[in-house]
Amino acid sequence: MHRPAWAPGDVDMDTASPARMYDALLGGSHNFEVDRRAAAQAVAMVPDLPLVALSNRAFLRRAVRHLAAAGIRQFIDIGSGIPTVGSTHELAQAVAPDSRVVYVDIDPVAVSQSRAILGDDPHTTVIEGDLRAADRILADNRLRALIDLDQPVGVLLVAVLHLLTDADDPGGAVASLRDAIAPGSYLAISHLTSTLRPDDAAQLATHAAERSRVPIIFRSRPEITAFFTGLTVVEPGVVELPAWRPETPDDLHEEQGRSLGLAGVGRRD
Ligand SMILES: C[S@@+](CC[C@H](N)C(=O)[O-])C[C@H]1O[C@@H](n2cnc3c(N)ncnc32)[C@H](O)[C@@H]1O
């Protein structure tokens, strides 16, 4: 199979990856045939899936703008994916040009594309890292060069925790991050849920288990809310993706009461 110039030499082009399937759902161009096929099959099961991806991206934008308006000037975006328009550094730097952003992803395509796009912007960096080893991410010298953990930071876990199984201990990863960040910091989370559309969630989970090396775990509202333990959840709470502080009608991609994702922002007091 022909390997496009943007793909790292050692990338596996025969197995769908969550980063590239999500890119395909958003209409991006950094995905392979295997990703497009898997994404198309998922859309055949749940036709509004691209709207869920758009809804999630719109939540990320609103959350970053909210944190920037609250005075946050440094961000750690874990599971940042393949950069697309409206990336964290663009949003944060639109509010404060000196905002610093560290992107972290486990997927080599996401990391190499992020590096290519960011170029030599001195306020941003990209690390290949694993949320399951959150302490190692925080100890990374490239992160420490940009992020002062004694100052408030915005940590983004947007559409990534549902890629960790219970055996991966996602609660432990979140707790490590929560305990490492300074008072005044924020944690923004979005997560696919089984609560609102259990049948669609079950179909998609089965499809992911069959087509990708990475399962998708659709968690319940109480399980997702538990990730905010030890934090003060800001208004409006842990809610459906489009219901988190919508700004314009364009933010309302999914039908109310039928979102496949929940989202919230917690502050460390
Ligand atoms: C659905 S994408 C979300 C991208 C972006 N956060 C957004 O919401 O638009 C999930 C990303 O998480 C990454 N990911 C999956 N498991 C990870 C892990 N254990 N550590 C870091 N990143 C991970 C995937 O490679 C993928 O790029």
The ligand as an SDF file (V2000), in Angstrom:
LIG
                    3D

 27 29  0  0  0  0  0  0  0  0999 V2000
  -10.9210   11.0610   19.4150 C   0  0  0  0  0  0  0  0  0  0  0  0
   -9.3220   11.7430   19.4080 S   0  0  0  0  0  0  0  0  0  0  0  0
   -9.5880   13.2930   20.2400 C   0  0  0  0  0  0  0  0  0  0  0  0
   -8.7190   14.4200   19.7390 C   0  0  0  0  0  0  0  0  0  0  0  0
   -8.9680   15.7640   20.4070 C   0  0  0  0  0  0  0  0  0  0  0  0
   -8.7240   15.7010   21.8400 N   0  0  0  0  0  0  0  0  0  0  0  0
  -10.3760   16.2240   20.1770 C   0  0  0  0  0  0  0  0  0  0  0  0
  -11.2080   16.0030   21.0470 O   0  0  0  0  0  0  0  0  0  0  0  0
  -10.6680   16.7860   19.1200 O   0  0  0  0  0  0  0  0  0  0  0  0
   -8.5230   10.8100   20.7180 C   0  0  0  0  0  0  0  0  0  0  0  0
   -7.0210   10.9410   20.7230 C   0  0  0  0  0  0  0  0  0  0  0  0
   -6.4980   10.3290   21.9010 O   0  0  0  0  0  0  0  0  0  0  0  0
   -5.2910    9.6560   21.5640 C   0  0  0  0  0  0  0  0  0  0  0  0
   -5.0100    8.6310   22.5890 N   0  0  0  0  0  0  0  0  0  0  0  0
   -5.5850    7.4180   22.7260 C   0  0  0  0  0  0  0  0  0  0  0  0
   -5.0900    6.7750   23.8030 N   0  0  0  0  0  0  0  0  0  0  0  0
   -4.1650    7.5990   24.3430 C   0  0  0  0  0  0  0  0  0  0  0  0
   -3.3010    7.5030   25.4680 C   0  0  0  0  0  0  0  0  0  0  0  0
   -3.2880    6.4030   26.2450 N   0  0  0  0  0  0  0  0  0  0  0  0
   -2.4660    8.5380   25.7390 N   0  0  0  0  0  0  0  0  0  0  0  0
   -2.4640    9.6460   24.9420 C   0  0  0  0  0  0  0  0  0  0  0  0
   -3.2720    9.7980   23.8700 N   0  0  0  0  0  0  0  0  0  0  0  0
   -4.1100    8.7980   23.5640 C   0  0  0  0  0  0  0  0  0  0  0  0
   -5.5620    9.0950   20.1920 C   0  0  0  0  0  0  0  0  0  0  0  0
   -4.3620    8.8040   19.4960 O   0  0  0  0  0  0  0  0  0  0  0  0
   -6.3590   10.2290   19.5570 C   0  0  0  0  0  0  0  0  0  0  0  0
   -5.5210   11.1330   18.8800 O   0  0  0  0  0  0  0  0  0  0  0  0
  1  2  1  0
  2  3  1  0
  2 10  1  0
  3  4  1  0
  4  5  1  0
  5  6  1  0
  5  7  1  0
  7  8  2  0
  7  9  1  0
 10 11  1  0
 11 12  1  0
 11 26  1  0
 12 13  1  0
 13 14  1  0
 13 24  1  0
 14 15  1  0
 14 23  1  0
 15 16  2  0
 16 17  1  0
 17 18  1  0
 17 23  2  0
 18 19  1  0
 18 20  2  0
 20 21  1  0
 21 22  2  0
 22 23  1  0
 24 25  1  0
 24 26  1  0
 26 27  1  0
M  CHG  2   2   1   9  -1
M  END
$$$$
